[in-house]
Amino acid sequence: MSFDFLQYIFADILQEIFLKAIEKIKSYFEYLGSIVRINYSEAIIEILNKSFITVAEEYGYTIKNAPKFTAFTNCDTIINEIRDGLKIFVYKKRGKMVGCAGNINCLNGIYEIKNLAVLPDFRHKGIGKKLLAFNEKEIKKIGGKIVEVGFLNNNDKLKQWFIKYGYNETGIKEIKGLPYKICIMQKIINKNN
């Protein structure tokens, strides 16, 4: 056997090993999940509707008594929010979008994280925490000072979850004509600006 032939076989074997390693790494990261920015997708509506319908059912909200509740969000609402500056990020696990959250600049360095949602089958796996942290990091990178969130005031479990991640209650907002109040919480993320 010639040296060139052995070199050719060795290179072929190395290439095969390398390609298999790349595939394993790719599947590992798909298993772990990834966060990507998207401009729009029907999947966002599906995530929001399916995620928040469990909350709507728990509190007795319907499209009639709470038409603006996130469980009843439609395409037009999301398209308008994106047009107004909402940046939406989705969490993908094994190629499927299973969670989302977005952020929008409100005023004077205050950014609101909106539409933080995880499909029921994927909850309690750290996806919401990752989406929250990712949005905070993105906001901090662009010079945001304060992150704000709003959610049902009577959802004590969610309130405690945000407190765990450094948020403080700053107020209660009443929405005319709706059967609920919104708890507003904030977190300072950039004290230097």
Residue, then its C-alpha position, 0 to 999 in steps of 0.5 A: m500500500s502506498f502512503d497516498f492511499l493510506q492518507y486518502i483512507f485516513a482523511d475519509i475516516l476523519q471526515e466521517i468521524f467529524l460529520k458524525a460528531i457535528e450531527k451529535i452536537k447539533s442534536y444535543f443543542e436541539y435537545l437543549g433548545s435554542i432561542v431565536r428572534i422571529n418576525y412573525s409566525e402563526a406558531i406564536i399565536e398558538i403558543l400564546n393561546k394554548s399557554f394562556i387558556t389554562v390561566a383563563e380557565e382557572y380564573g373564569y375568563t372568556i373572550k366575552n368577559a376578557p377579550k384582551f386577555t392573552a389567551f384570546t390574542n389574534c394575528d392582528t394584535i401580534i402584527n400591530e405589536i411588532r409594528d410598534g416595535l415588539k421584538i419576539f423571541v421563541y424557544k425551540k426544542r427539537g425544531k418545535m417552537v414551545g415558548c416565546a417572549g418579546n420586549i418593547n421599548c416603552l420610554n426612558g430606558i424602560y422596556e416591557i417584556k411581553n407575551l412570556a409563554v410556554l406551552p403546558d407540556f413544556r412548563h417547569k423545565g426552565i424555558g420561561k426562566k431562559l426566555l426571561a434572562f435572554n430578553e433581559k440580556e438583550i435589553k441590557k445590551i441596547g442600553g435599557k435600564i429597567v425591565e417591566v412585566g405585567f400579569l394578572n394581579n391575583n396570580d400569586k404564584l407568578k408574582q413569587w416567580f418574578i420576585k425570585y428573579g429580582y423583580n419588585e412590585t411597582g403598582i397595580k393597573e386597572i383596565k377599564g371594562l375588564p374583570y382583572k387588574i394587572c400587577i406591574m413589576q420592575k427590575i433594574i438591569n443597568k444602573n450605569n446608564 
